[in-house]
Each structure stands twice: as C-alpha cells, then as structure tokens.
Amino acid sequence: MSQDTRNIYGGQAVIEGVMFAGKHVNVTAVRRKNDEIVFYEVPRTTKPWIQKLKKIPLLRGIVGILESSAKGSQHLNFSMEAYAEDEYPDDKEKSEPAEKKKEEKSGWSLSMIVGVAVAGIISFIVGKLIFTVVPAAVTELIFGHVKMNIVVNNLIEGLIKIIFLLSYLYIISLTPLIKRLFQYHGAEHKVISAYEGGVDLTVKNVQRFTRLHYRCGSSFIVFSVIVGVVIYSLPIFHWDSMWERIYLRVLLLPVVLGVSYETLRFTNAMRDMPLLRSLGYPGLWLQKLTTKEPTDEQVAVSIASFSRMLEIDRQMGKSA
C-alpha cells in the first residue's frame, strides 16, 4: 500500500455530485443532465492561526465544523446552480455554458467567497440551535412541572431530540431530490472505503463496499445527542425554568460539539477492535437514513471527483 492510501480524506454529497477534500484542494464533480461530468476545484488555503487551533483538543472540532460548513457551502452552491441550469434551460441568466460558469466561479471576489462561507456557517448554527432548543423547550413544557431525576429528564429530552431528528430525516428523504442526495452520500462513503481498502477505484470494486462509514457527519449528530445528555446531567448544571434550561443548552453547545468531535475521533480509532467498535454503531444506524445505495452512474461521479482530487493534490504537493 502506498503512502497516499494512508491519508485520511473526507467529503460531502452535493446536488447530483460529490465533493472531496484533499490536502491541497477541494474538488466537486457534478453530473449534468446531458451526462457530462463537470468539476469545480478550489485550492485549500488555511490561515496559520486556524491550523494552530485545529491542533487543540475540543477546540479543533468546533473549528473544523465551521470550516467545513463554510467551504462546503461553496461547493453546494456550485452544484445547485448546475442543477438549476439543467432544470430551467430557458432562463437566460442560468443557461450559460458550464465552462463559463466554472470560470466565473474560479474568479469569485473575496466578498462573494466570504458571503457564501458566512451563509454556510450561519445555516449550520441556526440548524443546530433549532435541534437543540426545540427539544429542550418541548421537554420542559411537558415534564418541567414533574419532579424527576435530572438524568431521567435529560434522557427524555435526548429521546425527543432523536425522534425529532429521525422524523425530519425520514420526511425529507421521501423527496426525489434529497433521496438522490443521500445516494450520492452513499457513493462518497463507498469510494473512501474502497480507497482505504487499497483496491482499484472501479465502479465494480467500489460497489462491493458498504455505504456506511465511521467518520461520517451523521455519526457526529448522534454523538452530539448522547454527549449532550451526559454533559447536561452533570450536577454543576441546574435550571429552575424553561428559559434557564434553553440558555444553558445554548451556552454549552460549543462544549457539546467539541466533546462529540473527540468522541467521533475515538470511535473511529477503535473501529478495528472487536468490542470497542460497537461504540460507533449508533452513528452507523443513523446513516441507514442519511445514505442510500447509489447507482453505478452515481458511483462513477464519486470516483471521478476523488480521482481528480488525488491528481491535483499530488501535483500541488510536488510543486509546494
């Protein structure tokens, strides 16, 4: 096995495509309606102070999540524009050739890049707040007046949060667009697993691998719920009203995210140990909802994206 295969790569599904993050570049491949595969390539540039923060336990998780949300939103935006062009070809503004759009993207101004990045971060924060605040409020409204052990109370909140999350994922998975997004999510996992397995990246080889992966962000969501129950149940945190409870949840959110990230890293490191590998099972179970079995065509797009990323990564690594 070469040195490259020991590198750790990640990615995300986008509309009709997949993005992979390399050491030097992020690459998205999108299949257009005419079966053409187009690419969007963005060199990775990280400020030195951010790199230092990403080496600090607990803090590195929060920094990594926000960075992924910011950069991922750019690639998602590219895929959405390509999808809109295919679905609404008569729209004069959206009917420009893909290559022209690609050139425009590569020439984004700093303000445009920052704008999309900030939008991605805000979307993540708002979404996380909703899934944190609403279950806490519902639990307090229903059980707040009932005297019970604080651990039991938090377990009920965690259960409501899980039900809320599963219901949301199930409902959106019924829409054709999100179902295909989840298929590309599965294709992304299969390619990474095949690469880590050291096999040639052909559609036939990749399809043999599972669509579930320990490092998936879906696993992170589950761990954030479990870790939240533990942290909120610590005796040093107490509330006397619904607003105090919500305030406490929001205040502790960075702590929950940081610990959840470290938990995810730990379970991934232990995945080859027979007993400890079960720690990652809750995240894998959730992925049964957030991923779907991809078609051969979708796997081909994922392979194209990953291969392009590797090629550019190696070229940039040699010139660095």
Residue, then its C-alpha position, 0 to 999 in steps of 0.5 A: m500500500s502506498q503512502d497516499t492510501r494512508n491519508i485520511y480524506g473526507g467529503q460531502a454529497v452535493i446536488e447530483g455530485v460529490m465533493f472531496a477534500g484533499k490536502h491541497v484542494n477541494v474538488t466537486a464533480v457534478r453530473r449534468k443532465n446531458d451526462e457530462i461530468v463537470f468539476y469545480e476545484v478550489p485550492r485549500t488555503t488555511k490561515p496559520w492561526i486556524q491550523k494552530l487551533k485545529k491542533i487543540p483538543l475540543l477546540r479543533g472540532i468546533v473549528g473544523i465544523l465551521e470550516s467545513s460548513a463554510k467551504g462546503s457551502q461553496h461547493l453546494n452552491f456550485s452544484m445547485e446552480a448546475y442543477a438549476e441550469d439543467e432544470y430551467p434551460d430557458d432562463k437566460e441568466k442560468s443557461e450559460p455554458a458550464e465552462k463559463k460558469k466554472e470560470e466565473k466561479s474560479g474568479w469569485s471576489l473575496s466578498m462573494i467567497v466570504g458571503v457564501a462561507v458566512a451563509g454556510i456557517i450561519s445555516f449550520i448554527v441556526g440548524k443546530l440551535i433549532f435541534t437543540v432548543v426545540p427539544a429542550a423547550v418541548t421537554e420542559l413544557i411537558f415534564g418541567h412541572v414533574k419532579m424527576n431525576i435530572v438524568v431521567n429528564n435529560l434522557i427524555e429530552g435526548l429521546i425527543k431530540i432523536i425522534f425529532l431528528l429521525s422524523y425530519l430525516y425520514i420526511i425529507s428523504l421521501t423527496p426525489l431530490i434529497k433521496r438522490l442526495f443521500q445516494y450520492h452520500g452513499a457513493e462518497h462513503k463507498v469510494i473512501s472505503a474502497y480507497e482505504g481498502g487499497v483496491d482499484l477505484t472501479v465502479k465494480n470494486v467500489q460497489r462491493f463496499t458498504r455505504l456506511h462509514y465511521r467518520c461520517g457527519s451523521s455519526f457526529i449528530v448522534f454523538s452530539v445527542i448522547v454527549g449532550v445528555v451526559i454533559y447536561s446531567l452533570p450536577i454543576f448544571h441546574w435550571d429552575s425554568m424553561w428559559e434557564r434550561i434553553y440558555l444553558r443548552v445554548l451556552l454549552l453547545p460549543v462544549v457539546l460539539g467539541v466533546s462529540y468531535e473527540t468522541l467521533r475521533f475515538t470511535n473511529a480509532m477503535r473501529d478495528m477492535p472487536l468490542l470497542r467498535s460497537l461504540g460507533y454503531p449508533g452513528l452507523w444506524l443513523q446513516k441507514l437514513t442519511t445514505k442510500e445505495p447509489t447507482d453505478e452512474q452515481v458511483a462513477v461521479s464519486i470516483a471521478s471527483f476523488s480521482r481528480m482530487l488525488e491528481i491535483d493534490r499530488q501535483m500541488g504537493k510536488s510543486a509546494 
